[in-house]
Amino acid sequence: MVEFEIRTLSHPDELKDVIKLQEMAGGLPPADTMSPITLTALTIDHPRVGWVLGAFHDQKMISFIISLATAEPDAAYGHMLCVLQEYQNSSVGFQMLQRLFEWFRKDGILRCYTTFEPLESRNAYIYLNRLGGHGIAYKEAHYYINSGLHQGMPQDRLLVELDVEYNSAQSRESTSLQDVLDRYPIVSPESMPETRAVLLEIPGDLRRLQEENPASALAWRMNTRTAFEEYLNNRGMAAVEFFSHVLNGKRRSFYLLSRP
């Protein structure tokens, strides 16, 4: 595993690179990126306003992470994590989160909340399985963006709560996907049973689906939205684990929703 140089950012040139990465990796047009004035404010450490870290490879910034202080004294909010596409399977995102949690512990932060695209398998695996998070609420149209990578797709998000002290060496997903398919029902808008745990399927590769069949990607969004809102927002359950494996030649990906 490649170890990347990860450090806090504050220099104006570094913050300019953060804005560039928001456009390149985040798919945001210039009008939707964070301003250098706001980014500068987030680098203030007394009083603590936020945490802005960057990851570098061969002296080039390839990833950044931005987190915000909150009105709750022991909690932070993970605002944005971007990784250049060519590094998205390099573990740099996970390394960034681990380093961020080190900073949190130094600053007395016990809990971190963040949101992510619920149809994106990579994020679900990192936040639920590797960092031990719980998806506690579903946010419909959380961001009002309709451009670039986000065009034609309502920007729903899954709100996740993370324990900063969780031992990430003990990843979840010790049970096989076939085992959980045998144990729990798969829910859909037409079938949402009252039971202690259910499985909710998402597409195996969201980005490819958006490129090849935008109408199908939108259908996944609307169908999963109905189930997420019912089980998380109305019934008080949580997304507690994520399973994704190839079965019969096809990638299948599921959230396990249960009582937290």
Buried (B, 14 or more C-beta within 10 A) or exposed (E): EEEBEBEBBBEEEBBEBBBEBBBEBBBBEEEBBBEEEEBBEBBEEEEBBBBBBBBBBEEEBBBBBBBBBBEEEEBBBBBBBBBBEEBBEBBBBBBBBBBBBEBBEEBEBBBBBBBBBBBBBBBBBBBBBBBBBBBBBBBEEBBEBEEEBBEEBBBBBBBBBBBBEEEBEEBBBEEEBEEBBEEBEEBEEEEBEEEEBBBBBBBBBBBEBBEEEEEEBBEBBEBBBBBBBBBBBEEEBBBBBBBBBEEEEEEBBBBBBBEE
